[in-house]
Amino acid sequence: MGAELQIDLSRKNSRLAGRRHVQVPVKVRRPSQNWFKSQVADLSVTGFRLQSFMKLATGDTLWVMLPGFEGRRAHVLWTRGHEAGCHFERPLHPAILDHIVRISQ
């Protein structure tokens, strides 16, 4: 049906969009589970770096609720300790990114 986003994970540090450093509290959950408090450390319109004690694995689907916004679906691309790199299913609007960066300062 719709066009799917193709991500080349073979290139180390390949990015779809420039990331911005933030430190914002978020809520995350797996589908059909309860919300869990976590933190987003880097954010771009296409994804984020999550800092969480939630056990995640590459390929997991989760919902993340940024401050002031409804939850949005994301997919885990990588994990390292208590961090995970996640990709939004639908990109953020640039105004949402700007707002989150502004409130994180």
Secondary structure by P-SEA (a helix, b strand, c coil): ccbbbbbcccccccccbbbbbbbcccccccccbbbbbbbbcccccccbbbbcccccccccccccccccccbbbbbbccccccbbbbbbcccccaaaaaaaaaaac
